[in-house]
Amino acid sequence: MGKWAEKNNLPKDSAELIKRDETKKFLENEILNALKATYGSYEIPRKFIFIDQPFSLENGMLTQTMKLKRRVVFDKYKDQIEKLYAK
C-alpha cells in the first residue's frame, strides 16, 4: 500500500488511506482480481469493510490459538456492517 500511495500522491498513513474512495476502489479491485482465479463468482464477497488496525490478541479480536472472536469483531464493527448491508 505504501508504494501505491506514494505513486498516487496519497498519505502513507493507513488510517487516512482507508478513508479515501480511490483507496477502497483499488483494494476492492485487487481483492476481486486475486479471488477470480480461484473461486466462482458466487463465492466472492462483493462488499468490504476496511479497517486500520489488525486483529490481535492485544485488542481482544483473536483467541490464544489465533482464531477470530467473531462476536467481539461483530460488536466492535456492528455499525459499519449494518451500514454495508443497508446500501
C-alpha positions as protocol buffer text, in pm:
chain_id: "A"
residue {
  index: 1
  type: MET
  ca { x: 0 y: 0 z: 0 }
}
residue {
  index: 2
  type: GLY
  ca { x: 283 y: 239 z: 77 }
}
residue {
  index: 3
  type: LYS
  ca { x: 426 y: 227 z: -275 }
}
residue {
  index: 4
  type: TRP
  ca { x: 81 y: 266 z: -431 }
}
residue {
  index: 5
  type: ALA
  ca { x: 6 y: 562 z: -203 }
}
residue {
  index: 6
  type: GLU
  ca { x: 337 y: 727 z: -286 }
}
residue {
  index: 7
  type: LYS
  ca { x: 286 y: 673 z: -660 }
}
residue {
  index: 8
  type: ASN
  ca { x: -60 y: 834 z: -638 }
}
residue {
  index: 9
  type: ASN
  ca { x: 50 y: 1120 z: -409 }
}
residue {
  index: 10
  type: LEU
  ca { x: -162 y: 998 z: -119 }
}
residue {
  index: 11
  type: PRO
  ca { x: -79 y: 992 z: 254 }
}
residue {
  index: 12
  type: LYS
  ca { x: 105 y: 680 z: 371 }
}
residue {
  index: 13
  type: ASP
  ca { x: -87 y: 665 z: 699 }
}
residue {
  index: 14
  type: SER
  ca { x: -322 y: 364 z: 681 }
}
residue {
  index: 15
  type: ALA
  ca { x: -596 y: 539 z: 882 }
}
residue {
  index: 16
  type: GLU
  ca { x: -604 y: 823 z: 630 }
}
residue {
  index: 17
  type: LEU
  ca { x: -574 y: 594 z: 330 }
}
residue {
  index: 18
  type: ILE
  ca { x: -874 y: 376 z: 410 }
}
residue {
  index: 19
  type: LYS
  ca { x: -1100 y: 680 z: 433 }
}
residue {
  index: 20
  type: ARG
  ca { x: -1041 y: 764 z: 65 }
}
residue {
  index: 21
  type: ASP
  ca { x: -1265 y: 631 z: -209 }
}
residue {
  index: 22
  type: GLU
  ca { x: -976 y: 574 z: -451 }
}
residue {
  index: 23
  type: THR
  ca { x: -806 y: 352 z: -194 }
}
residue {
  index: 24
  type: LYS
  ca { x: -1122 y: 149 z: -138 }
}
residue {
  index: 25
  type: LYS
  ca { x: -1169 y: 102 z: -514 }
}
residue {
  index: 26
  type: PHE
  ca { x: -805 y: -2 z: -555 }
}
residue {
  index: 27
  type: LEU
  ca { x: -827 y: -258 z: -273 }
}
residue {
  index: 28
  type: GLU
  ca { x: -1160 y: -397 z: -393 }
}
residue {
  index: 29
  type: ASN
  ca { x: -1019 y: -446 z: -745 }
}
residue {
  index: 30
  type: GLU
  ca { x: -706 y: -613 z: -609 }
}
residue {
  index: 31
  type: ILE
  ca { x: -909 y: -850 z: -391 }
}
residue {
  index: 32
  type: LEU
  ca { x: -1154 y: -937 z: -668 }
}
residue {
  index: 33
  type: ASN
  ca { x: -877 y: -997 z: -923 }
}
residue {
  index: 34
  type: ALA
  ca { x: -692 y: -1224 z: -681 }
}
residue {
  index: 35
  type: LEU
  ca { x: -1004 y: -1428 z: -599 }
}
residue {
  index: 36
  type: LYS
  ca { x: -1142 y: -1461 z: -955 }
}
residue {
  index: 37
  type: ALA
  ca { x: -870 y: -1708 z: -1050 }
}
residue {
  index: 38
  type: THR
  ca { x: -955 y: -1946 z: -767 }
}
residue {
  index: 39
  type: TYR
  ca { x: -1322 y: -1902 z: -679 }
}
residue {
  index: 40
  type: GLY
  ca { x: -1654 y: -1892 z: -860 }
}
residue {
  index: 41
  type: SER
  ca { x: -1831 y: -1556 z: -881 }
}
residue {
  index: 42
  type: TYR
  ca { x: -2090 y: -1669 z: -625 }
}
residue {
  index: 43
  type: GLU
  ca { x: -1812 y: -1735 z: -370 }
}
residue {
  index: 44
  type: ILE
  ca { x: -1651 y: -1391 z: -392 }
}
residue {
  index: 45
  type: PRO
  ca { x: -1760 y: -1118 z: -148 }
}
residue {
  index: 46
  type: ARG
  ca { x: -1896 y: -804 z: -310 }
}
residue {
  index: 47
  type: LYS
  ca { x: -1889 y: -569 z: -12 }
}
residue {
  index: 48
  type: PHE
  ca { x: -1596 y: -492 z: 214 }
}
residue {
  index: 49
  type: ILE
  ca { x: -1515 y: -301 z: 530 }
}
residue {
  index: 50
  type: PHE
  ca { x: -1161 y: -171 z: 554 }
}
residue {
  index: 51
  type: ILE
  ca { x: -1017 y: -109 z: 900 }
}
residue {
  index: 52
  type: ASP
  ca { x: -685 y: 41 z: 1003 }
}
residue {
  index: 53
  type: GLN
  ca { x: -592 y: -194 z: 1287 }
}
residue {
  index: 54
  type: PRO
  ca { x: -510 y: -565 z: 1259 }
}
residue {
  index: 55
  type: PHE
  ca { x: -687 y: -829 z: 1461 }
}
residue {
  index: 56
  type: SER
  ca { x: -461 y: -929 z: 1750 }
}
residue {
  index: 57
  type: LEU
  ca { x: -451 y: -1081 z: 2097 }
}
residue {
  index: 58
  type: GLU
  ca { x: -383 y: -737 z: 2244 }
}
residue {
  index: 59
  type: ASN
  ca { x: -702 y: -580 z: 2112 }
}
residue {
  index: 60
  type: GLY
  ca { x: -909 y: -888 z: 2202 }
}
residue {
  index: 61
  type: MET
  ca { x: -1004 y: -980 z: 1846 }
}
residue {
  index: 62
  type: LEU
  ca { x: -817 y: -1314 z: 1849 }
}
residue {
  index: 63
  type: THR
  ca { x: -810 y: -1608 z: 2087 }
}
residue {
  index: 64
  type: GLN
  ca { x: -488 y: -1753 z: 2228 }
}
residue {
  index: 65
  type: THR
  ca { x: -491 y: -2001 z: 1938 }
}
residue {
  index: 66
  type: MET
  ca { x: -516 y: -1711 z: 1688 }
}
residue {
  index: 67
  type: LYS
  ca { x: -879 y: -1775 z: 1598 }
}
residue {
  index: 68
  type: LEU
  ca { x: -1110 y: -1485 z: 1526 }
}
residue {
  index: 69
  type: LYS
  ca { x: -1350 y: -1388 z: 1805 }
}
residue {
  index: 70
  type: ARG
  ca { x: -1645 y: -1330 z: 1574 }
}
residue {
  index: 71
  type: ARG
  ca { x: -1878 y: -1186 z: 1838 }
}
residue {
  index: 72
  type: VAL
  ca { x: -1617 y: -935 z: 1956 }
}
residue {
  index: 73
  type: VAL
  ca { x: -1541 y: -827 z: 1598 }
}
residue {
  index: 74
  type: PHE
  ca { x: -1911 y: -803 z: 1515 }
}
residue {
  index: 75
  type: ASP
  ca { x: -1984 y: -595 z: 1825 }
}
residue {
  index: 76
  type: LYS
  ca { x: -1698 y: -356 z: 1752 }
}
residue {
  index: 77
  type: TYR
  ca { x: -1786 y: -305 z: 1384 }
}
residue {
  index: 78
  type: LYS
  ca { x: -2164 y: -352 z: 1411 }
}
residue {
  index: 79
  type: ASP
  ca { x: -2250 y: -5 z: 1281 }
}
residue {
  index: 80
  type: GLN
  ca { x: -2024 y: -41 z: 977 }
}
residue {
  index: 81
  type: ILE
  ca { x: -2158 y: -389 z: 899 }
}
residue {
  index: 82
  type: GLU
  ca { x: -2520 y: -275 z: 924 }
}
residue {
  index: 83
  type: LYS
  ca { x: -2445 y: 27 z: 703 }
}
residue {
  index: 84
  type: LEU
  ca { x: -2285 y: -204 z: 448 }
}
residue {
  index: 85
  type: TYR
  ca { x: -2599 y: -415 z: 413 }
}
residue {
  index: 86
  type: ALA
  ca { x: -2834 y: -116 z: 419 }
}
residue {
  index: 87
  type: LYS
  ca { x: -2695 y: 12 z: 87 }
}
